[in-house]
Amino acid sequence: MPTLYYSPGACALASHIAMEEAGAPYDLKKIDLRAGEQRTPEYLAVNPKGSTPALATAEGNLSENVAILAYIARSHPGKDLAPEDPWGFAQFVSFNAYLGGSVHPALGKVLFSRPPLEGQAKTDATELALSKLDMVETHLMKEPWALGDWSLSDGYLYVFERWAFSAGLLDKARFPKLNAHLKAVQARPAVQRVLKVEGLEPL
Ligand SMILES: N[C@@H](CCC(=O)N[C@@H](CS)C(=O)NCC(=O)O)C(=O)O
């Protein structure tokens, strides 16, 4: 059975939602980032990057949400977790790569910089993060789901909608699609189960 290593509310939430949506059994191991558990020798043996998520499988240990989502989708054909045709699957990877490569670092810098950003540095970082969300809202996002039909991209996008919403950055007038999407994702039973396990409230 695969084991997902996660940290509550962190980007591993995307992989957690993916495992729950796939509906196959899995184990969960919580890594407390604040306590530094990502840097213990035991965890570094699973993921030498010292970050979550990681998925331990019979084939080996996998890191990076983009790869984990692709692996989960391809491991559960017929579950509608991602498009199965080559072009559709490439769109899925493309959307996820933008989240992982552009939205995550930009938003993460605003929210999690230590020491916290201040003054002009904070303003600049916030503008950059908002411009990444603008790209999703205006150009990348289809409706009602990120790719049109539901896919694991939706759980991944939900992570950053949660972060932006919690920081007061998800203005309803500027991001109507992202606001509606956040509510739609957290109405899904699998997502509600994951939020409960991670101790998170729906927003
Ligand atoms: N690109 C990686 C990023 C993983 C990542 O940075 N995870 C953060 C939590 S959102 C983490 O574990 N950080 C470790 C730390 O704070 O020391 C992915 O998408 O899986």
The ligand as an SDF file (V2000), in Angstrom:
LIG
                    3D

 20 19  0  0  0  0  0  0  0  0999 V2000
    7.8310   21.4970   -5.8510 N   0  0  0  0  0  0  0  0  0  0  0  0
    7.5240   20.7630   -4.6550 C   0  0  0  0  0  0  0  0  0  0  0  0
    7.5100   21.7280   -3.4830 C   0  0  0  0  0  0  0  0  0  0  0  0
    7.4350   21.0190   -2.1720 C   0  0  0  0  0  0  0  0  0  0  0  0
    7.5250   22.0070   -1.0250 C   0  0  0  0  0  0  0  0  0  0  0  0
    8.1990   23.0470   -1.0960 O   0  0  0  0  0  0  0  0  0  0  0  0
    6.8340   21.6880    0.0580 N   0  0  0  0  0  0  0  0  0  0  0  0
    6.8920   22.5480    1.2210 C   0  0  0  0  0  0  0  0  0  0  0  0
    5.5190   22.6600    1.8620 C   0  0  0  0  0  0  0  0  0  0  0  0
    4.3530   23.4820    0.8130 S   0  0  0  0  0  0  0  0  0  0  0  0
    7.8420   21.9430    2.2280 C   0  0  0  0  0  0  0  0  0  0  0  0
    7.7450   20.7670    2.5340 O   0  0  0  0  0  0  0  0  0  0  0  0
    8.7890   22.7460    2.7340 N   0  0  0  0  0  0  0  0  0  0  0  0
    9.7810   22.2480    3.6180 C   0  0  0  0  0  0  0  0  0  0  0  0
   10.2280   23.2650    4.6000 C   0  0  0  0  0  0  0  0  0  0  0  0
    9.4740   24.2240    4.8330 O   0  0  0  0  0  0  0  0  0  0  0  0
   11.2810   23.0890    5.1880 O   0  0  0  0  0  0  0  0  0  0  0  0
    6.1690   20.0630   -4.8000 C   0  0  0  0  0  0  0  0  0  0  0  0
    5.2660   20.6210   -5.4200 O   0  0  0  0  0  0  0  0  0  0  0  0
    6.0110   18.9280   -4.3410 O   0  0  0  0  0  0  0  0  0  0  0  0
  1  2  1  0
  2  3  1  0
  2 18  1  0
  3  4  1  0
  4  5  1  0
  5  6  2  0
  5  7  1  0
  7  8  1  0
  8  9  1  0
  8 11  1  0
  9 10  1  0
 11 12  2  0
 11 13  1  0
 13 14  1  0
 14 15  1  0
 15 16  2  0
 15 17  1  0
 18 19  2  0
 18 20  1  0
M  END
$$$$
